[in-house]
């Protein structure tokens, strides 16, 4: 656990110095929300689609965060140096996923607040508990999958376009589940709280499955990359 935290702290410290999240990712995600609101131009439709729009913006932002996470590792064989500093490459995987999770969860919190302001979404007490749980499980899944596919394309030409091409089909079920569960948390009439919790349970299973797969696959993928 100490090694995981060290790797995560390294990535977060680099992000804190470069301020990529504040300078690029946050403005991009907010712009996506605003453009969707302008494009739909219908209050009932915006309220109905607000949950999906929030997670669509987070999904796009995930690509930027993951690309940045491995961009800093491809210079001067930095990834090889990090891998050599720990006895288990899976610790590097979980460390980088943890750093990505922290950034995505902070972004998700901001976008949900913006959804309340821009779209008029409402969350009551029970919905708030569900919403926080959805944010935790969904951002964990995004981080684990993004980190796994990030190392796949880390040193490939055209990795900026390859990452979304490879990961988006895998992330589609997560996007659907997160949007439906968030819709229930927002008090939608089309899905109740029990179904929202069912979707959240699926998100948790999704994160566990890909976390386990990533822990096993990260080492050969990273070493094969080198």
N, C-alpha and C positions, 0 to 999 in steps of 0.2 A: 504494500500500500504506500509505503514511503517513496518508492521509486515512481509510482504512478503520479503521486502528488508533485514530485520534483519535475517530471516531464511536463505536467499540466502547468505548473508555476512558470516554467521556462517559456512556454508558448504564450501564456497570459502576460508575462512581463514584456515580451517582444511586442505583443499587441498594444500594451499600455504605452510603449514608447513610440510605436508607429501610428497609433490611433486610426488604424484601418477601419475598425468597426464604426467609429464615429464619423470618419471622413467619407467613407464609401458605402458601407453596408446599410447603415441607418437611413441616410438620405434616399438611397435606392428603394428600400422597403417602404418608406413613407410615400415616395412618389408613386409606387405601384398601387397603394391603397387609394391615393387621391385620384389617379387616372381611372381606376375601376369605378369609383364613385361618379366621376364625370361621364364615363362611357355608358353606365347603366341608366343614370338620370331618371330613376324611378324609386321613390322612397320605399314602397312595399317590396320591390325586387331587391333593393340594396339590403334591407333588413333580413330578407330570406337568404341572401347569399353572403352575408357579412362574415360568417364563420369560415366559409370556403375561401373568401378573399384574403382573410388574415393568414391562413395557412399556405395559400399560394404565394403570398409575399414572403413568408418565412422560408418556404422551399427554395425560392429564387435566391434569397439571402444566404441559405446554406451553401449553395454552390460557391459563392464568393468567399465565405469563411473557410471552407475546406480547401479551396484553391490557394488561399493565402497561407493556410497552415502548412501545406507541403511545399509551397514556393520558397519558404525560408529554409527548408531542409535540403533542397536540391543544389544549393551553392556549396562548392568546396567539399562535396561528399559529407555534408553535415549529418544526413540521416544515418550513414554508416557509423559515424562517430557516436551518435546517440545510441544506436543498437549495441555497439561494443561496450557501452558503459553499464549495461544491465545483463543479468544472466538469462532473462526471459524477454524475448521481443514482444510478447503479449502485454507486458507492462508499458512499453512504449505506445502500443495501440490504445490501451485504456487511458493512458495519460493524455494523449493527443485528443482522444474522444471526450475526455473530461473537460479539457480546455475549450473544445468546440461547444460542448453542452452548456458551459457557463455563459458563453457569449450568446448562444441561441436562446437560452432561457431568458436572459436579460432583454434580448430583442423581442421575444414573444410577449413579455410583460408590457413593453412599450407599445407594441402593435395592438394588443387587446385594449389598452387604455385609449389609443387613438381610434379604435373601432367604436368605442363608447361615445367618443366625441364626434367623429365623422358620420357614423352610421346610425347612432342612436341605440346601440345594443344595450341590453339591460341584463344584470346578473343579480339574483337574490342570494340568500344565505346558502341554501343547498346547492344552487348552481355554482357558487364561488368555489365550494369544495371540489365539485366535479371539474371545474375549469382548471384549477391549480393542478389537479391530478393529471388531467389531459396534457397540460403544458409540460409537466415533468416527464411523462411516459413518451410523448410524441417527440419532444426535443432530444430525449435520450436515444430514441430510434434513429432520428435524423443524424445525430452525431456519430453513432456507431456505424451506420451504413455509409455515411459520407467519408469517414476516416478509412474504412475498408477500401472503398473505391478510389479514394484519394491516393493511396499508396500504389494502386494498380496503374494509374496514369501519371504518377509523379514525374517520371523522366521521359515520358513519351512526347513526341512532337504533336502539337495540337491538343495538349491536355486540357486547355480551357473549354474546348468543345466536346472532347471525349468524356469528360466527367459527367456532364448532364446527360449525354446520350446513353451512357452505361447505367447510371444510377437512377434516372427518373423512372424507368419502367419498374424497378424494384421498389421505389419509394411511393408509387401510385397507391397501393393498398393503405400505406400509412397516412397519406394525404386524405384519402376518403374517410378512414376511421377517425382521424383527428378532427376533420371538418364536421362529421356527423355528431361526434361527442360534444364538440364545442357548440354546435347548434342546439343541442339539448340543454347545455349550461346557460345559453342565452334565452332559454324559455320558449323555444320554438313550439308551435302547435303541431308540427309534423313529426316530431320525435320526442318521446318522453324521457324522464330521467333514468328509468331502468334500462332502456335501450342505450342511453348515453354511457352508463357504467359498463354495459356489455361491450361496447366499442372500445372503451378504455382498457378493459381486460385484454382484448385482442392486441391493443397497442403494447401492453406490457409483455405479452407473449412474443410479439414481434421483436421487441428490443432484446429480450433474453436470447431468442434464437440467433439473431444476427450478432449479438455480443459474443455468444459462444463460437459461432462460425468465424468471426473476426479474430478471436483469440488464437484459434488454430491456424487460420490461413495467413495471418499477417506476417509471420516469420518467413515462410517460403516466398511470399510475394515481395517482401522488402529485400530479402537476400537475393532473389532472382533478379530484382531490379538493379542491384549493384553489380 
